[in-house]
Amino acid sequence: MIVEMTRFRVRPGAEERAAEWMNFLRSNPEAFRETLEPEQMYVETIFSEVLDSVMYLYWYSVQGEGRRSVLESEHWLDAKHLEFWRECIDPEFPPQELTPQVHMAPERVEAAMRPRG
C-alpha cells in the first residue's frame, strides 16, 4: 500500500479554473469512482490552500502496488482531468512530495484494500 500527499501550485490566474475543476469532480462522483478501481486508488482526497495569495492543491491518496497511471486511462473523466491539469497546474513549480510519518487505519480497512488473490 502506498500513501502519498503531494502539493502542486496552481498557475497564476488559473485559480477560478481550478475551482471549476474541483466543482466538476464533486459533480461527477459516479464517474470519479469508476476511475478509482483501475488505478488501484483506494482513497483520493484533494485539498486546497492559499498562501501569500498563491493557490496550492494537495493530493492525498492511498493506493495499491502496481497501479495504473491516469495517463494510461481511456476513461472520459481522466481525459478531462488531464485537460484541467494542463490548464491549472504550474509546470514551473516542481511537485512537492510530503513525507508520511505515520499512517493509521483499522486492520479491517487495510485488509479490505489488499488485493484478493
Disulfide bonds with the S-S distance in Angstrom:
none
